[in-house]
Amino acid sequence: MKHISIIVPNGQNNLSSIVGPYKIFSRANTYWKEKEGRELFKIELVGISKEVDFYEGLFSVKPQRNLSEITKTDLIIIPSLNHNFEQAINENQLFVDWITKLYKNGAEVASICTGAFLLASSGLLDGKNCSTNWAVEESFRKMFPKVNLQTDKLITDENGIYTNGGAYSFLNLVIYLVEKYFNRQTAIFCSKVFQIEMDRKSQSPFIIFKGQKLHGDEMVKEAQTYIENQFQEKLSIEDLSSHFAVSRRNFDRRFIKATGNTPVEYTQRVKVELAKKAFETGRKTINEVMYEVGYNDVKAFREVFRKITGLTPLEYRNKYNKESLFG
C-alpha cells in the first residue's frame, strides 16, 4: 500500500487545506476499494507536535504520526500557511529538512496555496515553475527570486513537485492528484461527489492586479504611477523611457527586474484591471469600456483581455455582472 503524508505545520491558521485533501483522498480510497477490493493509499496526518490549534483554539488537530516516524512516503501534501511567512518557515524548519530528505529519496511533494513558501524555503523549487496565491506574489518573488513564479497557472507539475494557486483552488489540485495517483474514473467520481470542476487550468480570472511595488527602484515606481494615472492614453514606451531620461533598453531591464513584467505587460494589466471593474459594476458596452481604458481596436482589446484573464470581455461581463446574470 502506498502512503500519503498530509503535514500539519505548527503555528498555522488554515484548517481547510488539511481537512479537504484528507476527505477527498479518503473518499477516493473508498471508491477504489469498492471497485478493486482494496485501498490504494494509507493517508496520515503528520506533525511535529501532538496537537496543533487553529483559529485561536476554536479547532485543533492531532496528527496521527510524528514526522520522525515517517522515513518513506509516496506523496507529501503541504497545506497553506498563515501570512507571517518567515515565522512560519522558522517554526517548521524540521518539516523543511524532512521534505527535502524524503523528496530526494523518491517522494513527490504538493504545496497548497501559500504552502509554496515552506516548499520554496527548501530550495527544491529553485529554477522550477511554481504557483501560489496571486495575492502574495510580491512577497514570494522577493523571498525566492530563483523560483519561476507563475501566478496565472492554477497547477504546476514538474519533476514530482506540484504547486497550486490560492485559497480553495486546492480542491482542483487534489482532484488532479487523484487522477494522477488513482485514475481518471476515480477523479471524475470525486469531482461529482464534492462538486469540484474538472480540468481547471488557470486562476487568471480571479487575479486582482495591483502591481509589484515592493522594490527599491524609485524611477520604476514613478513610471508605474505614471502608467496607472495615464491609462486612457496610448502610451509609447520610448516616450516613457525618454521622460525618465534612460535608454529604452535600460528602462525595460530595470522595469522587468523590479516588477516582473515588461512595461508593455504592465500597461496592459493596468488597463485590463480597470476594464474588469467596469464590466463587474457598470452597464457600459464592450466598446465603451474599451475606449475608456485607452484601446480603439476591438480585436487587440479582446486578445489582450483574454490573454490576461482567460476569458473574452463578453464572457467576463456575463460571468461577473449581476445584471448580466439576472437579465
C-alpha positions as CSV (number, residue, x, y, z in Angstrom):
1,M,0.0,0.0,0.0
2,K,1.2,3.5,-0.9
3,H,1.4,6.3,1.6
4,I,0.2,9.9,1.6
5,S,1.5,12.3,4.3
6,I,-0.5,15.5,4.9
7,I,1.6,17.7,7.1
8,V,0.2,19.7,10.0
9,P,2.6,22.7,10.5
10,N,2.9,24.4,13.8
11,G,1.5,27.9,14.4
12,Q,-0.8,28.0,11.4
13,N,-4.4,29.1,11.0
14,N,-5.6,27.3,7.9
15,L,-7.6,24.1,8.6
16,S,-9.5,23.7,5.3
17,S,-6.4,22.7,3.3
18,I,-5.7,19.9,5.7
19,V,-9.2,18.6,6.1
20,G,-10.1,19.0,2.3
21,P,-7.3,16.7,1.0
22,Y,-7.9,14.2,3.8
23,K,-11.6,13.9,3.0
24,I,-11.2,13.7,-0.8
25,F,-8.3,11.2,-0.8
26,S,-10.2,9.1,1.8
27,R,-13.3,9.1,-0.5
28,A,-11.1,8.1,-3.5
29,N,-9.7,5.3,-1.4
30,T,-13.2,4.0,-0.5
31,Y,-14.3,4.2,-4.2
32,W,-11.1,2.3,-5.2
33,K,-11.8,-0.4,-2.6
34,E,-15.4,-0.8,-3.9
35,K,-14.0,-1.3,-7.4
36,E,-10.7,-3.1,-6.8
37,G,-11.3,-4.8,-3.4
38,R,-8.5,-2.9,-1.6
39,E,-7.5,0.6,-0.6
40,L,-4.7,2.1,-2.6
41,F,-3.3,4.5,0.0
42,K,-2.8,4.9,3.7
43,I,-3.5,8.6,4.4
44,E,-2.0,10.1,7.6
45,L,-1.7,13.5,9.2
46,V,2.0,14.0,10.1
47,G,3.1,16.6,12.6
48,I,5.9,17.9,14.9
49,S,3.6,18.4,17.8
50,K,1.0,16.1,19.4
51,E,-1.7,18.8,18.9
52,V,-2.0,21.9,16.8
53,D,-4.6,24.6,17.5
54,F,-6.3,26.5,14.7
55,Y,-8.3,29.8,14.8
56,E,-7.3,30.8,18.4
57,G,-8.0,27.4,19.8
58,L,-11.5,27.0,18.3
59,F,-10.4,23.9,16.5
60,S,-7.4,21.6,17.0
61,V,-5.8,18.8,15.0
62,K,-4.0,15.8,16.5
63,P,-1.5,14.4,13.9
64,Q,-1.6,10.6,13.7
65,R,2.2,10.3,13.3
66,N,5.3,12.3,14.2
67,L,7.4,13.1,11.2
68,S,10.4,11.3,12.8
69,E,8.4,8.0,12.4
70,I,7.9,8.5,8.6
71,T,11.1,7.5,6.7
72,K,9.3,6.7,3.5
73,T,6.2,8.1,1.8
74,D,4.9,8.5,-1.7
75,L,3.2,11.9,-1.6
76,I,3.7,14.8,0.9
77,I,1.0,17.5,0.9
78,I,1.9,20.9,2.4
79,P,-1.2,22.9,3.4
80,S,-1.5,26.7,3.2
81,L,0.3,28.8,5.8
82,N,-0.6,32.0,7.7
83,H,0.8,35.2,6.1
84,N,3.7,35.6,8.5
85,F,5.9,33.5,6.2
86,E,9.3,33.9,7.8
87,Q,7.9,32.9,11.2
88,A,6.0,30.0,9.6
89,I,9.2,28.8,8.0
90,N,11.3,29.2,11.2
91,E,8.7,27.3,13.3
92,N,8.6,24.5,10.8
93,Q,12.2,24.0,9.8
94,L,12.0,20.3,10.8
95,F,9.4,19.9,8.1
96,V,11.6,21.7,5.5
97,D,14.5,19.3,6.2
98,W,12.2,16.3,6.3
99,I,10.5,17.2,3.0
100,T,13.9,17.7,1.3
101,K,15.2,14.4,2.5
102,L,12.2,12.4,1.5
103,Y,11.9,14.1,-1.9
104,K,15.5,13.1,-2.6
105,N,14.5,9.5,-1.6
106,G,11.7,9.4,-4.1
107,A,8.7,11.1,-2.5
108,E,6.6,13.5,-4.5
109,V,5.5,16.8,-3.0
110,A,2.4,19.0,-3.4
111,S,2.1,22.5,-1.9
112,I,-1.3,24.2,-1.5
113,C,-1.6,28.0,-1.9
114,T,0.9,29.7,0.4
115,G,2.4,26.3,1.4
116,A,4.7,27.1,-1.5
117,F,6.7,29.4,0.8
118,L,7.6,26.4,3.0
119,L,8.4,24.3,-0.1
120,A,10.5,27.1,-1.7
121,S,12.5,27.6,1.5
122,S,13.9,24.1,1.0
123,G,15.5,25.1,-2.3
124,L,13.6,22.4,-4.2
125,L,11.7,24.9,-6.3
126,D,14.9,26.8,-7.5
127,G,14.8,27.0,-11.3
128,K,11.3,25.4,-11.4
129,N,7.9,26.6,-12.1
130,C,5.6,27.4,-9.2
131,S,2.2,28.8,-8.5
132,T,0.8,30.3,-5.3
133,N,-1.9,32.7,-4.3
134,W,-1.8,35.7,-6.6
135,A,-2.3,38.0,-3.6
136,V,1.2,37.1,-2.2
137,E,3.1,37.4,-5.5
138,E,5.2,40.3,-4.4
139,S,6.3,38.7,-1.1
140,F,7.1,35.4,-2.8
141,R,9.2,37.0,-5.6
142,K,11.1,39.0,-3.0
143,M,11.9,35.9,-0.8
144,F,12.5,33.4,-3.6
145,P,13.9,35.2,-6.7
146,K,15.3,31.9,-8.1
147,V,11.8,30.4,-8.4
148,N,9.9,30.8,-11.7
149,L,6.7,32.1,-10.2
150,Q,3.6,31.8,-12.5
151,T,0.6,33.0,-10.6
152,D,-1.7,32.7,-13.7
153,K,-1.4,28.9,-13.5
154,L,-3.7,27.0,-11.2
155,I,-1.4,24.0,-11.1
156,T,2.2,23.3,-11.9
157,D,3.6,19.8,-12.3
158,E,7.4,19.4,-12.6
159,N,9.8,16.7,-11.5
160,G,7.4,15.2,-8.9
161,I,6.6,18.6,-7.4
162,Y,3.1,20.1,-7.7
163,T,2.0,23.6,-6.6
164,N,-1.3,25.4,-6.9
165,G,-2.9,28.8,-6.7
166,G,-4.8,30.4,-4.0
167,A,-7.4,29.6,-1.3
168,Y,-9.9,26.9,-2.2
169,S,-8.4,26.2,-5.6
170,F,-6.6,23.4,-3.7
171,L,-9.7,21.4,-4.4
172,N,-8.7,21.4,-8.1
173,L,-5.2,20.3,-7.2
174,V,-6.5,17.4,-5.1
175,I,-8.7,16.2,-8.0
176,Y,-5.7,16.5,-10.3
177,L,-3.7,14.3,-7.9
178,V,-6.5,11.8,-7.5
179,E,-6.4,11.3,-11.3
180,K,-2.6,11.0,-11.2
181,Y,-2.5,8.5,-8.3
182,F,-5.7,6.6,-8.9
183,N,-7.2,7.1,-12.4
184,R,-9.5,9.3,-14.4
185,Q,-12.7,7.5,-13.4
186,T,-11.9,8.0,-9.7
187,A,-11.2,11.7,-10.3
188,I,-14.5,12.1,-12.1
189,F,-16.3,10.4,-9.3
190,C,-14.7,12.6,-6.7
191,S,-15.4,15.7,-8.7
192,K,-19.1,14.8,-8.8
193,V,-19.3,13.9,-5.2
194,F,-17.6,17.1,-4.0
195,Q,-18.9,19.2,-6.9
196,I,-15.4,20.3,-8.0
197,E,-14.9,21.5,-11.5
198,M,-12.6,19.1,-13.5
199,D,-9.6,20.3,-15.5
200,R,-9.4,23.9,-14.4
201,K,-6.0,25.2,-15.5
202,S,-5.9,28.9,-14.6
203,Q,-6.5,31.3,-11.8
204,S,-6.3,34.3,-14.1
205,P,-9.9,35.3,-13.9
206,F,-9.5,35.7,-10.1
207,I,-6.4,37.8,-10.1
208,I,-6.7,41.4,-8.9
209,F,-3.7,43.2,-10.4
210,K,-2.1,45.7,-8.1
211,G,1.4,45.9,-9.5
212,Q,4.7,44.9,-7.8
213,K,5.7,47.8,-5.5
214,L,8.0,46.1,-3.0
215,H,11.2,47.1,-4.7
216,G,13.7,49.9,-4.3
217,D,13.8,51.4,-7.8
218,E,12.3,54.9,-7.4
219,M,12.4,55.5,-11.2
220,V,10.3,52.4,-11.8
221,K,7.9,53.4,-9.1
222,E,7.4,56.8,-10.7
223,A,6.9,55.0,-14.1
224,Q,4.3,52.7,-12.5
225,T,2.4,55.7,-11.1
226,Y,2.6,57.4,-14.5
227,I,1.2,54.4,-16.3
228,E,-1.6,54.0,-13.7
229,N,-2.6,57.6,-14.0
230,Q,-2.4,57.8,-17.8
231,F,-4.3,54.6,-18.5
232,Q,-6.6,56.3,-21.1
233,E,-3.6,57.2,-23.2
234,K,-1.9,55.1,-25.9
235,L,1.5,55.1,-24.1
236,S,4.7,54.8,-26.0
237,I,7.4,53.0,-24.1
238,E,10.0,55.0,-26.0
239,D,8.4,58.3,-24.8
240,L,8.1,56.9,-21.3
241,S,11.8,56.0,-21.1
242,S,12.7,59.4,-22.6
243,H,10.6,61.0,-19.9
244,F,12.8,59.4,-17.3
245,A,16.0,60.1,-19.2
246,V,17.1,56.5,-19.7
247,S,17.5,54.3,-22.8
248,R,14.7,52.1,-23.8
249,R,16.8,49.0,-23.2
250,N,17.9,50.1,-19.7
251,F,14.3,51.2,-18.9
252,D,13.0,47.7,-19.9
253,R,15.7,45.9,-17.9
254,R,15.1,47.9,-14.7
255,F,11.3,47.6,-15.1
256,I,11.3,43.9,-15.6
257,K,13.7,43.4,-12.7
258,A,11.6,45.4,-10.3
259,T,8.1,44.4,-11.3
260,G,8.3,41.0,-13.0
261,N,6.5,42.5,-16.1
262,T,7.7,44.3,-19.2
263,P,6.4,47.9,-19.4
264,V,4.0,46.8,-22.1
265,E,2.7,43.9,-20.0
266,Y,2.3,46.2,-17.0
267,T,0.4,48.8,-19.1
268,Q,-1.9,46.0,-20.4
269,R,-2.6,44.6,-17.0
270,V,-3.4,48.1,-15.6
271,K,-5.9,48.7,-18.4
272,V,-7.4,45.2,-18.2
273,E,-7.9,45.5,-14.4
274,L,-9.8,48.8,-14.9
275,A,-11.9,47.2,-17.7
276,K,-12.7,44.2,-15.4
277,K,-14.0,46.6,-12.7
278,A,-16.1,48.4,-15.3
279,F,-17.6,45.1,-16.5
280,E,-18.4,43.9,-13.0
281,T,-20.3,47.0,-11.8
282,G,-21.5,49.1,-14.8
283,R,-23.8,48.9,-17.8
284,K,-21.4,50.1,-20.4
285,T,-20.9,48.2,-23.6
286,I,-17.7,46.4,-24.5
287,N,-16.8,49.2,-26.9
288,E,-17.4,51.9,-24.3
289,V,-15.2,50.2,-21.8
290,M,-12.6,49.5,-24.4
291,Y,-12.3,53.2,-25.3
292,E,-12.4,54.2,-21.7
293,V,-9.3,52.3,-20.9
294,G,-7.4,53.5,-23.9
295,Y,-8.0,50.9,-26.6
296,N,-9.5,51.7,-30.0
297,D,-9.1,48.3,-31.7
298,V,-11.7,45.7,-30.7
299,K,-9.6,42.7,-31.8
300,A,-6.5,43.9,-30.0
301,F,-8.5,44.6,-26.8
302,R,-10.2,41.2,-26.9
303,E,-6.9,39.4,-27.4
304,V,-5.1,41.2,-24.6
305,F,-8.1,40.8,-22.2
306,R,-8.3,37.1,-23.0
307,K,-4.6,36.6,-22.6
308,I,-4.6,38.1,-19.1
309,T,-7.9,36.8,-17.7
310,G,-8.5,33.6,-19.7
311,L,-11.9,35.0,-20.8
312,T,-13.2,37.3,-23.5
313,P,-14.6,40.6,-22.4
314,L,-18.2,39.4,-23.1
315,E,-17.6,36.1,-21.2
316,Y,-16.1,38.1,-18.2
317,R,-19.1,40.5,-18.1
318,N,-21.6,37.7,-18.3
319,K,-19.9,35.8,-15.5
320,Y,-19.4,38.6,-13.0
321,N,-22.0,41.3,-13.7
322,K,-25.2,40.8,-11.7
323,E,-27.4,42.5,-14.4
324,S,-26.0,40.1,-17.0
325,L,-26.7,37.2,-14.7
326,F,-30.3,38.1,-14.0
327,G,-31.2,39.9,-17.2
